[in-house]
Amino acid sequence: MPSPSISFDNTEIAFKALSNKELNRATLLFSLFNVEWLVALGSSFTERLLHLGIPIHVLVKPIVYSHFCGGEDLVECTMLIRELATRNVGVLLNYGVEAKSSDAEYEYSVLQNMQAIQLAGKEKNIKAVCIKLTGFGRVALFEKLQQKQGLNASEQIELNAINERFDRLCSAALENQVSIYIDAEESWIQQPIDDMTLERMKRVNTKSAIIYNTYQLYRNDKLKDLKADLEYAKKHGFYLGVKLVRGAYVEKENEFAKSAGKVSPIHISKAATDDDFNLALTFCLDHLDTIACCVASHNEYSCLLLTQLLQEKKIPFNHPHISVSQLYGMGDHITYNLSNSGINCNKYVPFGPVKEVIPYLIRRAQENGSVEGQMGREIKLLKIEKTRRGI
């Protein structure tokens, strides 16, 4: 069983970095997120104001943005990066701007990620830069690739540009010895993303895991894919970079499958998802000679299972091929208590202009509110810490 010293109920460790004012703000914020109709109303209202060009970001920045994001640019992020280093917690940087559609916007996204990688080469507490490949090309093109439709001349030029952008970032990551985590996306565009990522791993991950792919274990085929990818990595002599997540598009995936007259790729129950996630975690720990794994989870059982398996298998808690990650602004009771036990821990930190990151924040509020019991657990622990401090 996990060491008795590892407890996610230790609020003194979890919220040590929060001032009383920040503790009160977090309690209020999560209490609002815990009201489903309020999240829906607030999201709709915010989107409408954005569409009308009303400067809603002036209100969003001090209330929501500053709690979940590192800053509007990398300079603003640097203070947080160094602060987290004092608590032995690394950073996974993410340029949080989404839904762009022009070559100029794609190139700007590459530039932002390139600068993040170069900063990570200097600031060693940045452990990885997280990117979406749909930030470098049209979603419709990825859909066409997945459907194995032939590309016309202009589409082939687009695909070449996506590959070139991806290659540029991979080369910079290798040069700076910084990992790149490729985010998972919707099932109807995921296969070309998997193929592109595995091909880069084959070329880049010959000495260490630089490129990581994300496996969404709420999909009923991803445990099988993980095992197949390991065999491919062994055959071709490279390290398999793995980020394990449960998944973020359940309703969207089920609705898409229904509208297309197909069987949903999502597990029929959360229990089945949990089982596959924990089996994938165990599988990765059994193959640390070839796999480097980031356990990106807010699930307390899975995170405690990790500590139990490390002890059972006599794997050092600080093994370089194992890390955990939670979102910045959430799951502090997991991150800081695991870090305190010696496990490599990170926070996923988005950055970018407030008004450009608002779509990410809306999705985060909707996702967090939909996870049963998660907000209630956060609120309970925050209130315990407030009582402990007498505020």
Secondary structure, 3 states (H helix, E strand, C coil): CCCCCCCCCCHHHHCCCCCHHHHHHHHHHHHHHCCHHHHHHHHHHHHHHHHCCCCCHHHHHHHHHHHHCCECCHHHHHHHHHHHHCCCEEEEEEECCCCCCCHHHHHHHHHHHHHHHHHHHHCCCEEEEEECHHHCCCHHHHHHHHCCCCCCHHHHHHHHHHHHHHHHHHHHHHHHCCEEEECCCCHHHHHHHHHHHHHHHHHHCCCCCCEEEEEECCECCHHHHHHHHHHHHHHHCCCEEEEEECCCCHHHHHHHHHHCCCCCCECCCHHHHHHHHHHHHHHHHCCCCCEEEEEECCCHHHHHHHHHHHHHCCCCCCCCCEEEEEECCCCHHHHHHHHHCCCCEEEEEEECCHHHHHHHHHHHHHHHHHCCCHHHHHHHHHHHHHHHHCC
